[in-house]
Amino acid sequence: MSQQQYPQHQPGPQQSGLQPEQPKKKSKGRVAGLGCLGIVVLVSVIAAVSGGGDSDKSADSKSSNSVSKDDRSSDKGGAGEAKDDASNKKIAVFKVWGTATHGVDINYGSDSDSRKGTFANGKFEATLPVAEGVMYFNVMGQLQGGGDIQCSVTIGGKTKKGHASGDYNICDAQLNSGLFGGWD
């Protein structure tokens, strides 16, 4: 039987503690970092241009502070009153209407203000002032045992609507603040 021979490992020359020089790599991280910095600067410039120099915004925020406490929230607004509120850009109008055999549980407000509403005689309507920095306004109505309802949120002529039908279904409408102002 023949034995197979394996090559033996021969130790290489001893190194005196110094590593051989590695070839230099091109800096891809530097290029990526500069690209990211460019995007941040571009977004900052766009935000400054879209939000800067608008003197109407400061006038709106000053005038919204002068709204009396009675005008801030109203669960019982007339139809004429709602039209005036909808055309005024600093008021959010919330509505729920339809038929509900056992009532509707209503919640409305913004990302920083949640309120409970009362559904009476087939409708609900309320208003809130639009404060600076609010991200969204919404209204939700949950049927309590059957019916068919609709709901809406309106700010400055922009409206979002929802619908629910059945036993305990939920009508939901939400109006979001736009990235560059306005409401989506």
Secondary structure, DSSP 8 states (H G I E B T S, - for coil): ----------------S----------HHHHHHHHHHHHHHHHHHHHHHHHTT-HHHHHHHHHHHT--HHHH--SS--HHHHHHHHHSTTEEEEEEEEEETT-EEEEEEETTEEEEE--BTTEEEEEEE--TT--EEEEEEEESSSEEEEEEEEETTEEEEEEEESSS-EEEEEEEB-TTSSB-
